[in-house]
């Protein structure tokens, strides 16, 4: 199962097609899509829903949208937590673990910087993949625009990869 992660798209209704064009084959291969906020217009989610079920959270630029601030879902037997802003980089791993203690994956956005770190819980060594997919549209300080793909098999994360976008 392939889970496509996107965040910080910052697109208006008239520009949702730009995201679809940018993501290309990643959409075709996606079994589920997670958007970690700063969508800015529901048309973006509707455009993504054509390809796969979409789960999304509210970002700080999502005015007038009715979405949760945090979300916990099961995808392919893995528990996935989603939040827009993970807070400062200092203390991030512990904070995400506190917010989503048993999640196998936590997806966040806000900084536009691609990130992947594995936090191993003391005591039982439970692995939690903490992932910021970056932004598919606005790279800001990142070297390039990106999305991420999480591959899940047999209820476990088997791969996480950031995909550079043109």
Backbone bond lengths (Angstrom), bond angles and torsions (degrees), N, CA, C in turn:
res aa  C-N    CA-C-N  psi(-1)  N-CA   C-N-CA  omega(-1)  CA-C   N-CA-C  phi
1 X - - - 1.447 - - 1.521 108.54 -
2 X 1.328 116.44 131.73 1.462 122.26 178.12 1.527 109.99 -107.70
3 X 1.328 115.42 126.35 1.462 121.73 177.53 1.520 107.44 -111.68
4 X 1.315 115.77 117.92 1.461 121.99 179.33 1.521 109.10 -88.07
5 X 1.333 116.36 127.78 1.460 122.41 179.31 1.517 109.88 -110.26
6 X 1.329 115.61 128.83 1.464 121.41 174.90 1.527 108.42 -135.64
7 X 1.319 115.50 159.30 1.465 121.09 177.58 1.513 108.60 -159.59
8 X 1.312 115.32 161.95 1.459 121.85 169.93 1.527 113.37 52.20
9 X 1.320 116.45 50.56 1.462 119.72 -179.74 1.524 112.18 -81.63
10 X 1.332 118.19 -30.00 1.464 122.52 173.42 1.538 112.94 48.91
11 X 1.323 117.69 49.16 1.464 120.56 -178.39 1.517 111.68 -117.14
12 X 1.313 116.03 143.83 1.454 121.58 173.84 1.524 110.15 -84.41
13 X 1.323 115.60 171.44 1.465 121.86 -176.44 1.522 112.94 -54.98
14 X 1.299 117.35 -40.12 1.466 120.83 -176.69 1.524 112.90 -72.63
15 X 1.331 117.36 -8.93 1.466 120.27 -174.99 1.528 114.09 -116.48
16 X 1.324 118.23 9.93 1.465 121.42 -179.44 1.533 111.02 -58.85
17 X 1.314 117.44 -34.38 1.459 121.66 178.99 1.517 112.82 -61.23
18 X 1.323 116.47 -27.58 1.468 120.45 177.97 1.526 110.73 -62.65
19 X 1.339 116.17 -39.99 1.460 120.38 177.81 1.527 110.41 -66.32
20 X 1.317 116.54 -43.24 1.467 121.13 179.65 1.529 109.86 -60.21
21 X 1.311 116.96 -45.87 1.469 120.64 178.44 1.529 111.46 -62.47
22 X 1.311 117.02 -40.18 1.458 121.78 -178.22 1.530 111.69 -67.48
23 X 1.328 116.94 -40.88 1.465 120.38 -177.78 1.525 112.87 -77.66
24 X 1.326 117.74 -28.21 1.463 123.06 173.78 1.509 115.28 45.75
25 X 1.335 116.45 -121.38 1.465 122.31 -175.05 1.525 113.37 -65.11
26 X 1.310 118.27 -20.46 1.463 119.62 176.67 1.522 110.40 -60.06
27 X 1.329 116.60 -34.67 1.462 121.09 178.37 1.522 111.35 -69.85
28 X 1.305 116.15 -40.76 1.463 120.91 -179.38 1.525 110.77 -62.26
29 X 1.321 116.88 -36.40 1.463 122.49 -177.62 1.526 113.43 -86.23
30 X 1.328 118.78 -7.23 1.467 122.18 -174.35 1.533 111.75 -79.72
31 X 1.333 114.89 131.87 1.467 120.74 172.32 1.525 110.47 -92.33
32 X 1.315 116.57 -28.86 1.465 123.98 176.56 1.527 106.73 -145.41
33 X 1.341 115.80 153.20 1.461 121.49 177.65 1.522 108.00 -127.21
34 X 1.325 116.17 134.12 1.461 121.44 175.25 1.518 108.18 -119.89
35 X 1.339 115.79 127.22 1.466 121.58 176.76 1.522 107.79 -112.75
36 X 1.329 116.72 119.79 1.466 122.51 -175.25 1.525 113.13 -90.98
37 X 1.320 117.72 33.11 1.454 121.73 169.65 1.512 116.81 92.39
38 X 1.329 114.60 170.83 1.460 125.58 -167.74 1.529 109.50 61.03
39 X 1.309 112.59 54.66 1.463 124.08 178.09 1.530 107.99 -82.00
40 X 1.298 115.84 -45.55 1.468 131.03 177.81 1.520 115.59 74.63
41 X 1.322 119.14 -19.73 1.464 119.49 176.12 1.528 109.81 -151.67
42 X 1.342 118.48 133.62 1.463 121.43 -179.61 1.529 113.99 -58.55
43 X 1.321 117.88 -21.98 1.471 120.71 179.03 1.528 111.09 -60.71
44 X 1.330 116.59 -28.76 1.463 120.48 178.44 1.526 109.46 -65.51
45 X 1.325 116.89 -44.63 1.464 120.10 178.73 1.524 111.10 -65.79
46 X 1.327 116.85 -40.69 1.478 120.12 178.12 1.526 111.01 -61.74
47 X 1.313 117.52 -38.09 1.469 120.88 178.54 1.524 110.87 -66.26
48 X 1.328 117.71 -38.94 1.464 121.50 178.89 1.527 111.64 -70.13
49 X 1.346 116.57 -35.31 1.467 121.48 -177.28 1.524 113.35 -63.40
50 X 1.296 117.59 -16.05 1.468 120.81 176.50 1.527 109.94 -65.46
51 X 1.324 117.15 -27.81 1.459 122.49 -173.73 1.523 113.94 -96.29
52 X 1.328 117.80 -36.94 1.470 121.38 -176.71 1.527 108.48 -166.38
53 X 1.335 117.12 163.63 1.465 119.17 174.28 1.531 110.23 -58.46
54 X 1.332 115.98 140.23 1.465 121.91 -177.04 1.524 110.04 -117.40
55 X 1.333 115.35 134.52 1.463 123.01 174.36 1.524 105.48 -119.73
56 X 1.333 117.38 132.98 1.467 119.72 -174.99 1.521 111.14 -144.49
57 X 1.331 114.42 154.27 1.461 121.37 174.43 1.527 109.10 -121.55
58 X 1.311 114.06 163.26 1.455 122.83 -178.79 1.525 110.95 -76.83
59 X 1.326 116.43 129.79 1.454 121.79 174.18 1.521 110.02 -101.25
60 X 1.311 117.07 170.09 1.463 120.88 -177.60 1.532 113.23 -68.32
61 X 1.337 118.20 -13.85 1.467 121.32 176.90 1.525 113.53 -105.08
62 X 1.319 117.53 8.30 1.467 121.67 -177.23 1.524 110.88 -92.86
63 X 1.306 116.41 80.40 1.462 122.65 -178.93 1.524 110.48 -80.05
64 X 1.327 115.73 134.08 1.456 121.10 174.88 1.525 114.91 73.66
65 X 1.314 117.97 8.71 1.464 120.70 178.26 1.528 108.94 -98.39
66 X 1.315 116.00 141.52 1.453 121.10 179.25 1.526 108.81 -101.51
67 X 1.308 115.04 92.52 1.462 122.26 179.04 1.525 108.09 -137.65
68 X 1.328 117.93 154.09 1.465 119.07 177.14 1.530 111.05 -72.59
69 X 1.327 116.44 154.44 1.463 120.30 175.21 1.517 111.11 -77.68
70 X 1.324 116.17 -30.61 1.465 122.46 175.25 1.515 108.17 -135.12
71 X 1.316 114.61 150.97 1.455 120.55 -176.28 1.518 108.52 -143.21
72 X 1.325 116.99 141.23 1.452 122.41 174.27 1.521 106.99 -130.57
73 X 1.337 116.71 119.28 1.460 121.92 -176.61 1.524 110.30 -131.54
74 X 1.330 115.15 162.05 1.458 120.96 173.57 1.516 107.53 -106.68
75 X 1.314 116.47 126.29 1.465 122.00 176.85 1.527 107.48 -130.06
76 X 1.299 116.47 115.46 1.458 120.85 178.27 1.514 114.09 59.49
77 X 1.332 116.86 28.40 1.458 120.74 -179.29 1.517 114.53 87.82
78 X 1.325 117.34 -1.39 1.469 122.25 176.19 1.520 109.67 -102.52
79 X 1.296 115.59 139.97 1.458 121.78 175.51 1.531 108.22 -86.29
80 X 1.345 115.67 124.88 1.466 120.40 -177.96 1.524 109.34 -123.91
81 X 1.334 115.05 122.12 1.451 121.71 174.63 1.515 109.49 -98.07
82 X 1.337 116.11 146.49 1.464 120.78 -179.16 1.523 108.68 -136.32
83 X 1.335 115.90 134.92 1.454 123.46 176.04 1.529 106.69 -149.25
84 X 1.304 117.80 152.11 1.468 118.49 179.86 1.527 111.69 -78.51
85 X 1.322 116.45 -58.45 1.468 121.11 -173.23 1.525 109.49 -106.59
86 X 1.318 116.36 117.34 1.467 121.50 -179.58 1.524 112.14 -85.59
87 X 1.319 116.72 -3.82 1.455 120.16 -177.35 1.523 110.68 85.90
88 X 1.335 117.54 -170.72 1.466 121.41 -177.80 1.525 112.05 -60.62
89 X 1.323 115.71 153.41 1.470 120.79 178.75 1.521 111.06 -60.23
90 X 1.325 116.74 -38.45 1.457 120.47 177.42 1.529 109.02 -65.96
91 X 1.308 116.52 121.51 1.460 121.27 179.36 1.520 114.73 84.21
92 X 1.334 117.33 4.79 1.473 120.56 -175.72 1.530 113.06 -58.50
93 X 1.331 117.19 -49.03 1.468 120.13 -176.07 1.530 111.08 -58.21
94 X 1.318 116.90 -46.76 1.471 120.52 -179.86 1.521 111.06 -65.50
95 X 1.323 116.89 -39.07 1.464 121.31 -179.40 1.527 110.93 -64.33
96 X 1.343 116.49 -46.80 1.461 119.69 179.51 1.522 110.96 -64.65
97 X 1.325 116.31 -37.03 1.471 120.36 177.60 1.523 109.79 -65.21
98 X 1.324 117.46 -37.94 1.467 121.30 178.65 1.533 111.08 -67.00
99 X 1.342 116.51 -42.24 1.466 120.56 -179.57 1.524 112.55 -69.56
100 X 1.331 116.27 -37.67 1.471 122.14 -176.97 1.531 108.74 -130.46
101 X 1.341 118.62 70.73 1.463 121.28 -169.44 1.526 115.77 -58.99
102 X 1.319 118.10 -33.72 1.459 119.68 -175.41 1.524 113.73 -111.28
103 X 1.329 117.29 7.56 1.466 120.24 -179.87 1.525 110.45 -69.19
104 X 1.308 115.28 140.58 1.463 121.20 175.69 1.525 111.28 -79.93
105 X 1.339 115.39 -28.95 1.462 122.76 -179.75 1.520 107.45 -137.06
106 X 1.329 116.65 139.11 1.464 121.47 169.89 1.524 106.94 -125.68
107 X 1.326 115.16 125.65 1.463 122.10 -179.21 1.522 107.92 -108.71
108 X 1.332 115.84 133.76 1.463 120.80 177.91 1.521 109.11 -143.01
109 X 1.310 116.28 167.72 1.457 121.57 179.75 1.513 110.17 -136.25
110 X 1.313 115.95 -134.07 1.463 127.14 173.61 1.533 114.64 82.54
111 X 1.316 118.91 -46.18 1.464 119.92 -174.67 1.530 113.66 -84.72
112 X 1.329 117.15 -15.59 1.471 123.45 -175.42 1.526 112.34 68.87
113 X 1.323 117.77 7.77 1.465 121.82 -178.03 1.528 110.08 -103.16
114 X 1.329 117.65 121.82 1.464 119.72 177.70 1.532 110.62 -61.41
115 X 1.326 114.85 140.59 1.457 119.58 -176.49 1.515 109.14 -154.11
116 X 1.319 116.88 142.32 1.465 122.13 171.23 1.518 108.05 -150.28
117 X 1.307 114.11 121.81 1.453 120.72 177.89 1.524 107.49 -138.57
118 X 1.316 116.68 146.32 1.461 121.12 176.74 1.518 108.15 -107.98
119 X 1.325 115.81 121.74 1.459 122.32 177.06 1.531 107.96 -100.37
120 X 1.333 116.72 124.68 1.466 121.76 177.43 1.528 108.62 -104.76
121 X 1.330 114.15 118.29 1.460 119.96 -177.50 1.528 110.44 -69.23
122 X 1.312 115.82 134.84 1.465 121.44 176.08 1.523 107.54 -69.39
123 X 1.284 115.34 136.52 1.463 120.10 178.26 1.508 112.09 111.17
124 X 1.346 116.36 -57.91 1.468 118.41 -178.39 1.528 112.88 -121.91
125 X 1.340 117.67 0.48 1.471 123.77 177.85 1.526 113.66 60.19
126 X 1.356 117.13 22.37 1.466 120.11 175.85 1.520 109.25 -57.21
127 X 1.332 116.48 128.54 1.467 121.40 179.79 1.516 110.65 -91.92
128 X 1.319 114.85 132.26 1.453 121.60 175.58 1.527 108.19 -123.91
129 X 1.329 116.27 117.28 1.462 121.63 176.54 1.522 107.99 -82.86
130 X 1.319 117.12 120.57 1.462 122.58 179.10 1.519 107.06 -107.78
131 X 1.339 115.73 117.19 1.465 120.51 -167.34 1.523 111.64 -131.47
132 X 1.320 115.32 128.38 1.458 122.11 165.43 1.531 105.15 -110.17
133 X 1.348 117.69 118.35 1.463 118.59 -178.39 1.523 113.82 -72.35
134 X 1.337 117.87 -7.98 1.459 120.33 -171.08 1.520 108.36 79.45
135 X 1.300 117.09 -163.01 1.466 121.17 178.97 1.523 110.41 -118.62
136 X 1.318 114.93 133.29 1.468 120.53 177.76 1.528 111.51 -76.78
137 X 1.328 117.48 -13.92 1.470 121.04 -173.54 1.524 112.79 -119.23
138 X 1.333 117.90 -46.93 1.471 121.33 -175.20 1.527 110.02 -117.94
139 X 1.305 117.70 101.62 1.464 120.18 -175.68 1.530 112.97 -72.89
140 X 1.306 117.76 -26.18 1.466 123.38 -175.97 1.521 111.29 48.18
141 X 1.342 119.63 -112.53 1.470 122.09 -177.56 1.528 113.15 -85.77
142 X 1.321 117.56 -7.13 1.467 120.37 179.58 1.528 109.65 -74.28
143 X 1.325 117.74 152.51 1.468 119.65 -179.62 1.533 113.70 -66.25
144 X 1.337 116.27 -26.18 1.479 119.33 179.59 1.521 109.29 -155.81
145 X 1.307 115.37 168.43 1.469 121.90 174.96 1.528 107.76 -79.37
146 X 1.328 116.28 140.59 1.453 120.12 -175.96 1.528 112.49 -144.51
147 X 1.318 114.30 161.98 1.465 124.88 165.44 1.518 104.34 -131.90
148 X 1.324 117.39 177.34 1.466 120.17 177.41 1.517 109.00 -136.15
149 X 1.321 114.70 154.75 1.457 121.81 176.72 1.520 107.83 -127.88
150 X 1.333 115.34 130.66 1.467 121.89 173.74 1.519 106.39 -109.57
151 X 1.310 115.70 124.73 1.463 120.76 176.79 1.524 108.21 -99.58
152 X 1.340 115.03 127.05 1.457 121.69 -178.84 1.525 108.57 -120.06
153 X 1.337 116.30 132.98 1.467 121.84 174.94 1.524 108.06 -144.41
154 X 1.305 116.83 140.74 1.469 122.43 179.30 1.531 110.98 50.77
155 X 1.337 116.38 44.42 1.465 123.67 176.53 1.534 113.32 60.38
156 X 1.327 116.74 30.19 1.469 120.80 179.12 1.528 110.17 -141.61
157 X 1.313 115.90 149.99 1.460 121.31 174.80 1.528 107.11 -75.98
158 X 1.334 116.51 122.00 1.462 119.99 179.51 1.522 112.03 -107.40
159 X 1.337 117.65 -19.05 1.469 119.65 177.91 1.524 109.62 -161.64
160 X 1.326 114.33 147.17 1.464 122.53 171.80 1.512 106.00 -133.43
161 X 1.329 115.95 128.96 1.464 118.01 178.22 1.521 110.22 -142.09
162 X 1.324 114.11 139.67 1.464 120.56 171.91 1.519 107.12 -90.29
163 X 1.314 115.18 138.40 1.464 121.04 -177.33 1.516 108.89 -114.60
164 X 1.342 118.25 116.68 1.462 120.12 175.39 1.521 109.45 -67.64
165 X 1.314 116.44 140.54 1.470 121.58 -178.92 1.519 110.69 -116.61
166 X 1.323 115.10 146.16 1.461 118.86 179.75 1.515 110.61 -96.62
